[in-house]
Amino acid sequence: MEKIGFSVPTLFGLEGPCADEMRRLGLNAVRAADGRVTCIDALAQIPRLNLNLRTGERVLLTLKAFPVESFNDLFEGTRALPWEQFIPRDGQFPVKGHCLDSTLKSVPACQRLVKKAIASRLGEKYGLNTLPETGAVYQVQFAIRGQTAALMLDTTGPGLHKRGYRAQGVAAPLRETLAAGLVLLSRYKGRDPLCDPFCGSGTIPIEAALIARNRAPGLNRTFSAQRWAWLDKQLWLDAAEEAMDQEFQGEYDIWGGDLDPEAVALARHNAALAEVDDIVRFETADACRFHWGGLHGQVVTNPPYGERVMERREAEELYRRFGAAWRKLPDSWKLFLLSSHTEFERTFGRPADKKRKLYNGMLKCDLFMYGLNQKGKEPPHG
């Protein structure tokens, strides 16, 4: 099988940045859709995608899509797929998935049926009544939308947001893929100062440092497909070598501050695990007294929303005070601030130059952008 379909789920709003990443990797037929990006390329791209993607959630192989109107259609369509090409006789093949706008509404029933169909096919091919499932994991996923079912294999394992540098976090941590997306949407390239005055456990500054250094975010972790016998292990070594060869070395001005000394200590610990502690600084600091001596730079931040962490009125007062501090910075500074608070602009004291809808978990948020008109620059629309 020379070419295969890839599907990379994303948080809603990050499809464009993820598609841009995949195009920069040189992948073919890249297309962005709601909540995912697809492409068609060689199986050899599995390591490169897993190692390099910053905004994708996982890398799925799309094995087959077929029409379904009944449970029998789902069983027969699943059983017809040559699973023996992918799953060895001792392979574990757990099944999970979802149904949307389909007559097949029961997800547990669909899971059982897909599992039964795969087991029937593999049992026949391997001459076994009972499959041992003691080997590597081949996570099967199905997606039933309307009258079409798609069957996929998850090459990643734990989601791509698990970079390996954050063993623990603070209350309401920001997912690493979303933090990277915020930095990419700000068009940060490593040349100007970047600050996060609400840094928490340091995710935004750490992702900014990885981007500035062009360091592949997956280098310090493992992936499910590394244990798959049919995928040449040399491909993983080659992809890692390629990624390391493309890293930059330089001096960068990246800073994170937080009012909580324990959060700052944790941020420093996480930066060390990410191997960027030499280019990121963290300090205990009050965001409402935020100031910076430079004439230009950008703030990328994720303050409390008034949900989960702080009460709504406390958040509004925080926004008022931070807005006052922000207005003291030179006009050349840019601000990219994520919040779900519906009254953010009013309490901050100024309407955003531009807004972009994003999701932080299940929370619908806006990325509020300020200072975009300097030198005629705006962030990408993708």
Secondary structure, 3 states (H helix, E strand, C coil): CCEEEEEEEECCCCHHHHHHHHHHCCCCCCEEECCEEEEEEECCHHHHHHHHCCCECCCEEEEEEEECCCHHHHHHHHHCCCHHHCCCCCCECCEEEEEECCCCCCHHHHHHHHHHHHHHHHHHHHCCCCCCCCCCECEEEEEEECCEEEEEEECCCCCCCCCCCCCCCCCCCCCHHHHHHHHHHCCCCCCCCEEECCCCCCHHHHHHHHHHHCCCCCCCCCCHHHHCCCCCHHHHHHHHHHHHHCCCCCCCCEEEEECCHHHHHHHHHHHHHCCCCCCEEEEECCHHHCCCCCCCCEEEECCCCCCCCCCHHHHHHHHHHHHHHHCCCCCCCEEEEEECCCCHHHHHCCCCCEEEEEEECCEEEEEEEECCCHHHCCCCCC
